[in-house]
Amino acid sequence: MRKENVDVPAGDGVADSYLVVPDGGPHPGVLLFMDAFGVRPRLEEMADRIAEAGYAVLVPNLLYRGARSPLVPDMADLADASKREAIFGKIMPLIGQLDTDAITRDAEKYLDYFHAQDGVAADPVVITGYCMGGLNALKVIEALPDRVKAIASFHGGRLATDEPDSPHRRVGAITGEVYFGHADQDHSMSAEQIKTLEQALDDAGVTYRSEVYEGAEHGYTMTDTAAYHEEGEKRHWENLFALLARVNG
């Protein structure tokens, strides 16, 4: 299995990324869209697990415009209130820069690079996204339906808001399958917002599943944060691999 850190051309520069490709192939492609804390050992571990099941995986630093990874050199600092405030003070402006136009331009470049790699199938990819990665995965499948055949969003936030740019307003462009694993009592994706998203998906006739993971906090898949929820993480893997099997069968 080939594992390497790579610099990937992106919409406004170069995104430092992690690439893992099983031997042989070509293998179906998966983009892993990170949470706010960047490409780091936890995300590489997750990419490796997906690759062990027979998929090629690319994990780009979505916030490359602001800094190379690691965006948070020591994840333990998140447990310190004073350090946590400084971390979010650095990261939140970078997240704000990543609007629909920016992530779409980036994704086109990520896919061009990914599909040019040995061992990666030329077929449309699946995107699995976490926190802000879930939001951006939804935006990309809407913008590039011919290049993305499915997404899975786990503890994704702000998927349905009052803003003109809210992705729930453009779900009619989706031609593939989407899955949402919402965190219970998530401040960034309330029960009302989930209902709004599901109504938009229903109205558009999108093939989807939307589930709330009871007892799981925002960020429940991340073993390197205090939000980690063992049962929620296990359920996430089951649903992700089920989706991958369905759309790549």
Secondary structure as UniProt FT lines:
FT   STRAND          2..10
FT   TURN            11..12
FT   STRAND          13..21
FT   STRAND          29..33
FT   TURN            36..37
FT   HELIX           41..52
FT   TURN            53..54
FT   STRAND          56..60
FT   TURN            62..66
FT   HELIX           75..79
FT   HELIX           81..97
FT   HELIX           100..115
FT   TURN            118..119
FT   STRAND          125..130
FT   HELIX           132..143
FT   TURN            145..147
FT   STRAND          148..154
FT   TURN            164..165
FT   HELIX           167..173
FT   STRAND          177..183
FT   TURN            184..185
FT   TURN            187..188
FT   HELIX           191..204
FT   STRAND          207..213
FT   TURN            214..215
FT   TURN            218..221
FT   TURN            223..224
FT   TURN            226..227
FT   HELIX           230..248
//
